[in-house]
């Protein structure tokens, strides 16, 4: 499910900005973009996020800007000395007339630093980052709940459309049984070329094949699964993964209906069209179910 949230926190040691961005994913896939000094608390941040997010591809961006204390400029003198020495050595070695550029030197990572980045994080910093993660998840879920409500409404409409298609197939099925028996008798008559056959045996075989081709059970299960889908949505909670399994079952029932109605002439073609329409609705539900947690 898509969403975005950003939280900014100010503490005595500086400013923390944490942003979350989520897109659809079958599981929970977190990607962290942290300053090196926060790498040690990634697990704490991950735990705070898992309390509110169970599914989705999550991008976590955090910046930590320290407050510059009054006093000397935050210059990493040792690093600058090494930079100048390397520059002079290269100039002498290759006979280059260029002079060092301070603007270029200051862009070297760590050049303007107090050295506090390498010190252990204080409890205040850790708490502020974890609190920011929890607040961002709360904001994110507010956005995602609005989207989830709209998605659930669409899924309910498609579930009801499947029930309507099942009802139409059930109406046709009642007339299709007699049509199938008639077609079977005509085909057997052509194959036998007038040879005698026990009418009772013919009726038994026709009834057996009719039973094997009956779609009543598949239609009943398809209707039941559609009802389960609506019950899941009404119940709330984490429904995304449970929907995956249920949709597999619904797709299987639709495929069985298609395989059983190939020899029923025009009635079979009508049922085929309806079953294909049901499969289309199931596929659309599956696409949208990835948006649900």
N, C-alpha and C positions, 0 to 999 in steps of 0.2 A: 504494500500500500504506500502511496506516495505521501510525502509530508516534509515540512521544513520547520526548524525551530532554532532560535539563537538566544543565548543568555550571556549577559555581561555582568561580571562581579568585580568590585573594587575592594581590595584589602590593603593592609598597611604596606605589604611588600610589592604591590603593583596591581595590574589589571589582568583579569582572566576573561577571555571570550571563547565560549564553546558553542559550536553550531552542529546540528544534526540534519542530515538529508537522507530520506529513505525512498527507495523504489521497490517495485514488486520483486519477490524472490520466493522460491518454494520453501526455503528454510531461513535461518537467521545467519546472515553473513555480514560481519562487522569489519570495517576497514578504518584504521586509526591513522591520523595525521597529527602527530604530536611533536612539540619541541623536544630535543634530546633530554632536557632536564626533567621531563614528565614521563619518560619511558618507564621509570621504576614503579609508577602507580597505574599502569594500564589495566592490570587485573581488577583494581578497585573500581576504575571507571567502567570496565566491562560488566562487573557485577551490578552496578547501579543501573546500567542500561537494560540488563536482562530482566530486571524487576518490572519493566513496563513495555518491553518490546520482545515479541516471541517469533516474529517472522518478518523478513524483508532484507534487502541489501542496504546496509546502513553505513553512511560516510560520517566519520567523526573528526571534526577539525577543532583544534584547540591552540590558542596563542596565549602566551604569558609574557606580558611586558612589565619588567621590573621598574620600580621607582628609583630614579637616580638620586642618591643621597647628596646633601650639600658637601662640598669639598672639592678635591682635585677631580679633573675630568676622568671618566671611566676608560682610561687608555691602558691597553694591554702592552706595557712597555717591553716586556720580554719578546712578545710576538713581533712588535714593530722593529726591535733591534735585529731579530733574525731576518725579517723581511729586507731591511736596509743592507745588512751584510750580504745576503744572497744577491741583491740587486747589484751591489758594487763588485762582487766577485764575478758575476756574469758580464758586467760591463768591461772589466779588465781582461777577462778571458777571451772575449770576442771583439774587443776593441770597439765598443759602442759608446758614442758620445752622450747618450740620453741620461737625464737626471731622474731620480725617483719622483713619483707623482703621489702626493699625500692623499688625494682623492681616491686613487686606485688602492692605496694601502688601507684606507679606512673601510673599503668595501670587502676586505678579507674577513671571512667569518671569525668572530671572536676578537677582532682588533679593538673594538670599542666595548670593553667588558670590564666589570668590576671583579670578576672571578667568582661571584656568588653563584653562577650557574653550576659550578662543579660541587658546591656545598650541598649537604643533604637537605631535602625539602623540609620545611617546617610543618608542624601539624596544621597551622592555619591555612597554608597553601593546599595541602592534601584535602582538608575538609571543604575548602571553597570549591575546588575542582569537582569533588564528588557531589556536593550540593548542586553545583551548576548542571551536572549531568542529570540528576534527578529532576530538577526544574525543567530542563530542556525536554526530557521525556514526557513530562506532564503536558507541556505546551504542544509537543508533537502529537500526542494522542488525542488532544482536543481537535486538531485539524483532521487527523485520520478517522476519528469517530464520525465526523460529518460526512466524509467521503464514504465510509463504510455503510452508513445509513442509506445513502443513495444507492450504493451497489446492492445492498440487501433487498431494497425495494425492486430493483430491476430483476434480481434473481427470483423473487417471488412471482413476478409477472411471467417469467419464462417457465417456472414450475407449473403455474396454472395453465399456460399454453400447452404444456406436455399432457396435462390431465385432459384438456379438451381434445387433443389429438387421439388419446387413448379411447375416449368415449366414442369418437367417430369410428375408430377401428373396431370397437366392440359391436357397434351397430352393423357394420358391414360383415363382420365375422358370422353373424347369425345366418345371413343369406349365402355366405361363401361355402358353408359345409355342404349344403345340398348341391351347389354348383360343382363342387369338387367331386362328389360321388357320381354325378351325372357324367362329368368329363372322364372319370376313371372307367366307368362302364363302357362308354363309347370307344375309348382307347383299347380296352381289352377286346371288345367286339371286333375291332379292326385287326388286332393281332391274331385272334383266333380264326378269322375268316369263316364264320358260321359254325365252327366246331361247338359241340355241346359242352356246357359247363353248368354245374349245379348252381342254381340261383342263390341258394342259401350260403354256399361257399363264397360266391361272388360278393354277397352282402357282407360276409364276415371280413373278407380281405379289404373291401372298401371301407368298412368301419375302422379296421386296424390302421390303414393308411391315413384315414381322416383324423384319427386320434393323434397320430404322429405329426400331422401337419397342423393340428389345432394350436392356436396362439393365445388361448384364454389364460393359461397360467402366466405366460410372459407379460401379457397386458395387465394382469392383476398385480404382478410384482412391480412393473413399471409405475403403476399408479401409487402403489405403497411407497416406493422409493421417493416419488415426488412429494408425498405427504411428509416423509421423514426429512426431506430437504427443508421444507417450510418450518418443521418443528425445530430443526437445528438453528435456523436463522432466528426464530422466536426465542430460543433458549439463551442465545448470546454466548459469550465466552470464546474460546479458541476453536473456531469451526473450520478453518481453512483446510487443515490436513484431513479431518474427518470427511469433508466434502469430496476430497480427491478420491477416496475409496468408494464413497456412495456413487459418484459419477461414473466410475469404472463399471459398477454393477448395472447402472442404468444403460450405459452404452452396450453392455453385453446383452441385455434383454432386447434392445432395439435390433441388434445384429441377428439375434435368433429369430425375431419376427420376420426380418427380411429373408432369411434363409428358408423359412417355412412357407412363404406365400408366392413362390415362383411359378407354381403350376395352376393358378386359379383364374387365368384369363384376365378379363377386364377388372373383375373384383380384386384379384391379386395385385394388379398394377396400381389400383387406387390405394390399397393398403400399403404397398411399397412406397408410394408418394408420401403418405402420412407418416410412415416409419422414418423415412429420410428427413422429413421436416422435424420429427422428434429428435433425431440424431443431431440435426443442426442446432436445435435449442440446447441440447446437452453440451455440445462443443462450445457454444457461446457462454453457457454457465461456467464451464471449466476455465475459459479465458478470464472471466470476471472473478472466479473464486481465488485466483492468485492475488487479488487485491484485498482479500480478507485474511485476518489473522486468526 
